[in-house]
């Protein structure tokens, strides 16, 4: 019988490609992962990692074991769901991943509500952008994720995941108070064609959304400041350094030196929860979804699977 923790360590190396990546995912040090693999090699009598310089490659025997580990984890996950169903209440650990404005906007309140209602449920939270959060759920490192996609930048979800829509979030244009457009009732992308933008870096969903907003006009926005956190974007706005788009969710109070103006057509992003379909009936998943819906008041929620 192979040790499950050692199989998980090997599976993490297969998923992340490095000992460091596997260690970060599992919360260990790289040397601890290396020791687990060495013990598994002794158990199996087979070489599992081909170490060359700073890189590691899995051997054919290792890939065979990693595939078996995937099957074992899936069986254990289904068994955990059934045991929870038998108890009839949420129990055990649940890891939720969510993007920053969702954490501020409603996830924190949802988790507080869960803790008050279900004392046997141990909820953990990981702040993560949507693409990484989806990967965490697929790999089994998170049980459920709150993600978003913009109307012109849809997420691609693996067929192994289920998704529940949690509503929509509108974004507004944010400008320094002295900007010529700051007193407008509405602005259009064309009005903003010559602005210097404060936005996120290339590869981020909000970056792709901003670029696509202007692509229909044949304009490439000048993203002069590539800033990940909205708080830092607001600091640049207050200093008069550019314009940006600010979602309403989790926005918080803005300084008097910043104005927000609605855009036409209004840009919106869809908020969703995703989880592995094989855990559909787990009470902890159901309870967490209920708490997330509760703290998005007035939003219709539907559950579907990716097309």
Secondary structure in CASP SS format (residue, H / E / C, confidence):
PFRMAT SS
TARGET T0000
AUTHOR 0000-0000-0000
METHOD secondary structure of the structure
MODEL  1
X C 1.00
X C 1.00
X C 1.00
X H 1.00
X H 1.00
X H 1.00
X H 1.00
X H 1.00
X H 1.00
X H 1.00
X H 1.00
X H 1.00
X H 1.00
X H 1.00
X H 1.00
X H 1.00
X C 1.00
X C 1.00
X H 1.00
X H 1.00
X H 1.00
X H 1.00
X H 1.00
X H 1.00
X H 1.00
X H 1.00
X C 1.00
X C 1.00
X C 1.00
X H 1.00
X H 1.00
X H 1.00
X H 1.00
X H 1.00
X H 1.00
X H 1.00
X H 1.00
X H 1.00
X H 1.00
X H 1.00
X H 1.00
X H 1.00
X H 1.00
X H 1.00
X C 1.00
X C 1.00
X C 1.00
X C 1.00
X E 1.00
X E 1.00
X E 1.00
X E 1.00
X C 1.00
X C 1.00
X E 1.00
X E 1.00
X E 1.00
X E 1.00
X C 1.00
X H 1.00
X H 1.00
X H 1.00
X H 1.00
X H 1.00
X H 1.00
X H 1.00
X H 1.00
X H 1.00
X H 1.00
X H 1.00
X H 1.00
X H 1.00
X H 1.00
X H 1.00
X H 1.00
X H 1.00
X H 1.00
X H 1.00
X H 1.00
X H 1.00
X H 1.00
X H 1.00
X H 1.00
X H 1.00
X H 1.00
X H 1.00
X H 1.00
X C 1.00
X C 1.00
X C 1.00
X C 1.00
X E 1.00
X E 1.00
X E 1.00
X E 1.00
X E 1.00
X E 1.00
X E 1.00
X C 1.00
X H 1.00
X H 1.00
X H 1.00
X H 1.00
X H 1.00
X H 1.00
X H 1.00
X H 1.00
X H 1.00
X H 1.00
X H 1.00
X H 1.00
X H 1.00
X H 1.00
X H 1.00
X H 1.00
X H 1.00
X H 1.00
X C 1.00
X C 1.00
X C 1.00
X E 1.00
X E 1.00
X E 1.00
X E 1.00
X E 1.00
X E 1.00
X E 1.00
X C 1.00
X C 1.00
X H 1.00
X H 1.00
X H 1.00
X H 1.00
X H 1.00
X H 1.00
X H 1.00
X H 1.00
X H 1.00
X H 1.00
X C 1.00
X C 1.00
X C 1.00
X C 1.00
X E 1.00
X E 1.00
X E 1.00
X E 1.00
X E 1.00
X E 1.00
X E 1.00
X C 1.00
X C 1.00
X E 1.00
X C 1.00
X C 1.00
X C 1.00
X C 1.00
X C 1.00
X C 1.00
X C 1.00
X E 1.00
X E 1.00
X E 1.00
X E 1.00
X E 1.00
X E 1.00
X E 1.00
X E 1.00
X E 1.00
X E 1.00
X E 1.00
X E 1.00
X E 1.00
X E 1.00
X E 1.00
X E 1.00
X C 1.00
X C 1.00
X C 1.00
X C 1.00
X C 1.00
X C 1.00
X C 1.00
X C 1.00
X C 1.00
X E 1.00
X E 1.00
X C 1.00
X H 1.00
X H 1.00
X H 1.00
X H 1.00
X C 1.00
X C 1.00
X C 1.00
X E 1.00
X E 1.00
X E 1.00
X E 1.00
X C 1.00
X C 1.00
X C 1.00
X C 1.00
X C 1.00
X H 1.00
X H 1.00
X H 1.00
X H 1.00
X H 1.00
X H 1.00
X H 1.00
X H 1.00
X H 1.00
X H 1.00
X H 1.00
X C 1.00
X C 1.00
X C 1.00
X C 1.00
X C 1.00
X C 1.00
X E 1.00
X E 1.00
X E 1.00
X E 1.00
X E 1.00
X C 1.00
X C 1.00
X C 1.00
X H 1.00
X H 1.00
X H 1.00
X H 1.00
X H 1.00
X H 1.00
X H 1.00
X H 1.00
X H 1.00
X C 1.00
X C 1.00
X C 1.00
X C 1.00
X E 1.00
X E 1.00
X E 1.00
X E 1.00
X E 1.00
X C 1.00
X C 1.00
X C 1.00
X C 1.00
X C 1.00
X C 1.00
X C 1.00
X C 1.00
X C 1.00
X C 1.00
X E 1.00
X E 1.00
X E 1.00
X E 1.00
X E 1.00
X E 1.00
X C 1.00
X C 1.00
X C 1.00
X C 1.00
X E 1.00
X E 1.00
X E 1.00
X E 1.00
X E 1.00
X E 1.00
X E 1.00
X E 1.00
X E 1.00
X H 1.00
X H 1.00
X H 1.00
X C 1.00
X C 1.00
X C 1.00
X H 1.00
X H 1.00
X H 1.00
X H 1.00
X H 1.00
X H 1.00
X H 1.00
X H 1.00
X H 1.00
X H 1.00
X H 1.00
X H 1.00
X C 1.00
X C 1.00
X C 1.00
X C 1.00
X C 1.00
X C 1.00
X C 1.00
X C 1.00
X E 1.00
X E 1.00
X E 1.00
X C 1.00
X C 1.00
END
